[in-house]
Amino acid sequence: EIVDPENEDSPLAKLSAMLEETQHPIDRKKIRAVIQEARLFGCLMKSFCRDERDRIQDAILAIVERGGKCDEIIDETTAFLGDVEVLLRRFREIRRRYLDRGRESSDPSIREVCNTLDAVDEFISKILEKNLSEMLHTAQHALPPRCMRVMLERIEEKILSEQAYRKEENFPFPCIEFTGDHEQYLYRIRFLKQYISNVLYLNIRQIEAQRRVQSFIAAIFAGLAAAFATLVAIVASRRYPFTSVPFVAIGVAAYILKDRLKDWGKSTFTHSVMRYLPDMNHRIIDRTQEEEGESLGHCQESMCYLETDRIPEEIVAIRQIRRYTQKEREDWEQPVIHYRKRTHLFAKKILRSHKRRVNINDIIRLNVAHLLPRMDDAEVPLYTIAPEGGRIVTLKASKVYYLNIVFTYTTRKKRKRRLLLDGTETETKYEKIRIVLTKEGIKRIDIVVPPTPPAEIMAELQGDEEIWSISNRWED
């Protein structure tokens, strides 16, 4: 489908068609579209090579575990190499045509397209070599010598041909040297990956909403305090002369009260109002279609500490699922951090510009580094008697801490019926993960409850039991 010229969704088909459209005068919008399609093809090839590598590696390990013939692995590897060869040949034909035009043109936009195609070609070649080498590494430790020899010949031939191609095209760092620390080679691959993968990312602009609200509240109470002080001064001036001691004393007291009133009102009402306002506002900007960017939505983030009695019952129930003991369920008075993120997307704009990219991945990064210094050593000694010999042996045991996280995913979609809005369709799912920490960092992450609708969660809670009880002595 990718190499099919009739497939309108194929980046290769679009690149070939756009080649004929980039005539003088140069249309900057079309040039930007060509660059976008080239980088998108690089991302597509990266995912294709990675998925095929994982699939073949899993098949190799399955043969080792269950036994079987390795002819299927060789056939799958040959088919993969054949598909890659077809894709690369088609892309490099298009690249050559653009390069020929770039030599004839002095326009910087055409040169920019040629530089992008060079970067994509180099990136695909190096990523292909990386995945083939990892595939070969797995095969060396698993396949019998006969199969390994056949597989090595075919993969090695492709790797060497790609290295020769990069040398011929004069790409930077065409192959891995056997001396040195390979710093420049890795940096080059990382640079290419960031440049090409950037086409899949959206830009985020932060909006300082809280600061405006805080300034507005401060201004209101500053005005009220000033009005209070002025009113007191007017009343005092009617009773006492300006130079009298009582007037001065009342003025000083009014100034003190004004200052305290302003600070009290600002702190009290700011705290009350901020509970209902997000900590951060962001605009989601797409720069792939227009240079100045197009807004595709916005998101809001807020975080606070919650008391146990303010947590919804369903969250408490999910928090306790897969607990280790009944005692753990009863005594869980621990600090609870509530992080909330609300994202609103403009579906029409996204579908109009990105009909091939309809999924958006939102990556949330949690930093647990500040928790690690408070923990005990990652390993503690355990002493026991050896089964044979009756001597005391020392074992190493991991001392871990659990960080439980419950996710609530709520999706709201507007329903339409005959061009009229007919309410909102809401879908909710819950997920629980357990981060196992040691002083050295994250040991592992356990998915306790995968994303599940509420009805299935409640049914599972009814049959949930402890992994072990606090005591087995009195159980029937």
N, C-alpha and C positions, 0 to 999 in steps of 0.2 A: 504493500500500500504506500510505503514511503517513496519508492522510486517510480510509482505509477504517475505519469504526467497528467492523467485525467483526474487525479485526486486533488481536489481544491484545498484540502486541509494539510497536504504534505508541504513541509518547509522547502523541500527540493523543488517541487512544482512551482511554488511561489517565487523562489529565487530565480528559476529559469524564466518565468514570465516577466518578472520585474527587470530582468536584464535588458529586455527590449524597450522598457518604458523609461529607463534612465538616460534619456537623450537631452540634448541642449534645447532650451535652457534647463538647467538642473533644478528639479523640484526637491527642496529639502525634505519635505514630508515623505516622498518616495525613497529617498536615500536612507532616512531613518527606518523605514519599513524593511528595506533590504538588510540593514545591519541587525535589526531585530530578528528577522527570519534566520539569518546565519547563526546568531548566537543561540536561537531556539533549537536549531538542528544540532549544535554542539551539546546542549543539555539532553536532547533526545538520545544521542549516541552514547553519552556517559551513562544514562540510565539503562539503555539496552545492553551495553557491555557488562555493567554491574549485575543486572538481573540474570543474564546468561551465565556469567561466572558463578554466581551463587547456585543456580540450578544444576550446573555440571558438577560443582563441588559436592553438593548434596547427593547427587547420583553416585559419585565415586565413593563417598562414605557409606551409602546404603549398600553398595556391592560388597564392601569390606565387612559390614555387620551381618548381612544376610547371605552373602555368597551369591555368585552369579557370573554371567559372562560379561566381559568388558567390551565386547564388540559394540554394544549400544552406546557406550561412552565415546568410543572413537567416532561412531557415526554422528553423534550429536555435536562433537567438537568440529568435525569436518563441515557439518551443515552451518554451524555458527561462523566458522571462518569464511565459508562461501557467502553468507549473507553480508558479513562485514565487507568483503571484497566488492560486492555489488554496490553497496552504499557508498564506500569510499571512492570507487571509480566514478560514479555519477556525480558526487559532490566535487571531486577534483576536476572533472570536465567543466562544470559551471565556474569553478574558481579560475580556471585557465582563461575562460572567455572574458571574465571580469578583468583579469590581469592584462590581457591584450588591450582592452579598452583603456585601462589605466595608463599604459605606456603611451597611448595616443593622446590622452587628455592631460591638461595641466590643472584641471579643476581640483581643489583640495577635497571636495566631497567624494569624488571618484576614488581618490587616493585613500580616503578614510574607509571606504568600502573594501578596497583591496587589503588594507592592513587588518581589517576585521576578519576577512576570509583567511588570511595567513594565520592569524591567531587561532581561529577555529580549527583549521587543518592541523596545526602543530599540537593543539590540545587533544584532539581526537586520537592522533597517532600515539602520543605519550600515554594517554589513558588506556588505549587498547593494549599497549605493551605492558602496562602495570597489571591489568586484569589477566592477561595471558600468563604472565609470570607467576601470579598468585595461584592461578589454576594449575600450572605446572608444578608448583611447590607442593600442593595438596596431592597431586597424582604421584609424585616421587615417593611419598611416604605411605601410599596405599595400594597402588596398582602393581600387579606382577611385572617382571622385567620385560616380557614380550609386549604387553600392551603399552607399557611405559615407553618403550623404544619407538613404537609407531606414533604415539601421541607427541613425544618429544620432537620427532622429525618434522611433523606438520606445524607445531606451534613455534619451534625454533626458526623454521623457514620464514614464517610470517613476521616474527620479531626482528630478524635480521633485515628483512626487506623494508620494514618501517624505519629502522635505523639508517639504512642506506638512503631511503627517500628523504629523510630529514637532513642528511648531509648534503644531498643533491640540491635541496631547496634552500640550503644555507640558513636553517633555523637555529636559534641560539641553543646551545647545549644539546646537540642531537642525540647523544647517548650517555649512559652512566659510565663515568670513569671508575677504574678499580683502585684509585688512590684518592686521598683527600677526604673531606667530611661531607661532600656533596651538598654544601649549603646553597650554592647558586642554582643547582638543578632543582632542588625542592622549592626554593623561592620562586623560580620561574613557573613551575607547575601550579603553585598556590596562586600566583598572580593571574595566570590564565583562567584558573577555575573561578576566581572571584569576578573577573571581568565578564566571562561568558555566562555564569550563573546569575549575574545581576539582573538579567532580563526577566527572571522569575520573581523578583522581589518588588515590593511596593514601598514607597517612601512614606515616612511618618513625620508629621510636623506637630510639635508640641505647642499647645495653646495654654497660656497662663490664665486660667479662669479664676482660680482661688484668689490670686493676688488682687484682681479687680474687685471681687466681693469684699475682701478684707479692707481694701482702701475705701470702698463705699460705706461699710459699717463704721469704720473709724471716722470718716467725715461726718456721718450722721450724729454720732455721739459727741464729737468735738463741737458741732453746732449746738446740740442740746446743752452741753456744759457751758458754752459761751453764753447762751441765752439765760441760763440759770444765774451765772455770775453777774450779767448785766442787770437782770431783774432785781437781784439783791442789792446791787449798787444804787439803783434808782430808788428803791424803798428806803435804804439807809440815808440817802441824800436828802430826803424829805424830813427826816427826823433830826439829823445831826449835821453840823457844818462840815465842810470838806476837810478842815484842818483840825477837827476834834479827834481825841483819842478813840472814842467809840466807833466813829466812822472808819478809822484806819484799822481797828481790830476786826470789824465786820468785813471790811474789804479783804484782809488777809485770810480770814476764815472762809470767805466765799471763794477765794482763789484756790485754797487747799481742797475744798469740797469739789470745785470744778475739775481740778486735775484728777482727783480720785474717781469722780463720776465718769469722766471720759475713759480712764483705763479700765474701770470695772465693766462698763457697758461694752467696750470693745472686746475684752477677753471673754466675757460671759456669752454674749450673743454671737460672737465669731465662732466659739466652740459649738454652740447649739446649731447654728446654721450649717457649719462645715460637715456635720454628720450626714447631711442630706445632699452634699455636693461632692463631686469626684475630686480626688487629689490631682489627677492629671487628665487633660483633654488632648486628644490627638486627631489630626485629620489624616486620612489615608489618601495618598497622592499617587497617581499612575503617570510616569514620565515616558512610557513606551510609545504613546500615541502623539503627544504634543510636548514641545520643549519646556513650556511653562508648567506643564502638569495638569492633570484633570482629577478632581476630587471624586473618589469612588465610595466614600463613606467617612465615618468618624467613630472613635471609640473613647470610652471613659474608664478610668481606673481609680479605685479607692481601696484603702486598707485600714483596718482598725482592730483593736482587741475586743473580744466578746466575753461576757460572763457566761458561765455554763447554763444558767437558766434562760438566757436569751437565744440559745441555739435552737433552731427548729427540730422537732422531734424526729423527723425522718433522717436528718443529718446525724443526730445522736445514735439512732439505731444502726445506720450504716457504719458509723465510726466504730461501733462495738462488734460488728460482724467479723468472724474469724478471729475472735479474741482468744488469748491463750488460756485464761482462767476466768471463772466467775468473779473472783476477787478483782481482776483487772477491769471488769465491767462495772463493778460497784464503785471502785476508788479511781476515778479518772479526773479528779479535779486538777486539771493542768491548763496552762495558758493556751488560749485558742486564738489564732490569728485568722481574721476573715478578710480575704482578698476577693475583690469583685471587679470583673471586667465586662463591660457592656459594649458590644460592637454593632453598629448599624451600617449595612451595606446597601448601596444603590444598585439593585439587581439589573435594572434596565441598562444602565451605563456599562456594567461589567459584561453582560451578554452581547451588547452591541459591539464592543471592542475586542472581546476575548471569548469567542465562541468555542475555541479549542482548549481554553484554560478556565475551567469553571470551579475548580477547587482552590481554596485559600487555606494555607497552613499558618496558624498563629502559634509562634514559639514563645513559651514562657520560661525564663531562666530563673532558677532558684539558687541563691548563693547561701551555702551552709558553712562557709569558711569561718564565720565569726563564732559558730557553735563549737568548733573543734578544740580550741585551747582549754575549754572547761572540762573536757572529757578525760577519763583515766586512760592509762596505756592501752594500746590496741590489743596487745597480747598479754595474758597473765599466765603464770606457771600453775600446772595441776600435778599433784604428786599422787601416785598410786602404785600398787604392787603389780609387777609383771606377771602374766599368766604362767610363765615358766621361769624357774630359777628363784622365785621369791624375793627378788630385789626391787628396790624402789626406783621407779622411772619417772622422769619429768616430761610432761606433755604441755604443749602450747594450746591455750584456749583463747578464742577471740572474745573480747568484751565489746558488746555492741549496744547501741541505743536506737530506739525506734522513733521515726518521725512519720506520723500517719497523716495522709492528705486525702480529703474527700472532695471530689470535683462534682459540681452540678452544671450540666450543660442544658441550657434552655434555648430553644430555637423558636422564634415567632415569625410566621409568614402571613401576609395579608391574603385573604381569600377574595376572589372576584367571581361574581355571578352576573352575567349579562351586563358587563361594563360597570357594575356597581360593586363597591366594597361590601363584603358580607362577613364582617368580623375578622378575628385573628385566629389562626391555627397554631397551637402551641404544642411543642414536643419537648419532653424532659427526659434526661438520662443521668444516672449517677455512676460514679467510678471511685474506687478507693485504691490507693497505692500505699505501700509501706517502704519508706527509705531506711535502709539499715546502715547506720553510721558507726564508724570507729574513729579513734583519734587521728588516724591517717587519712580519713576521707570517707567517701561513699563506698561501702563494700558491695552492695547490690541493691536493686530495686525490685520489690515483689508487687506484682499486680494482684491484689487481693480480690477485687471485684472489677471485672471489665465493664466498659460502658453498657449499662443495662437500664431498661425502662423501670419506672417505679413499681408496677404491678409484679414484675418478676422478682424485684428486690424484696418486696413484702412477703412473697411466697417463700423465698429462700430464708428469710429471717425466722419464719415459724419453725423451720427444721434445723436452725443453726445450733451447733453445740460447741463447747470449748474444745480446743485442741488437746489440752489436758486439764484436769481439775486441780484445785489447790490441794486436795487430799483425796486419795483413793481408799482410805481406811474404812470409812463408814458407808461406802456405796454398796448397793446390792449387786 
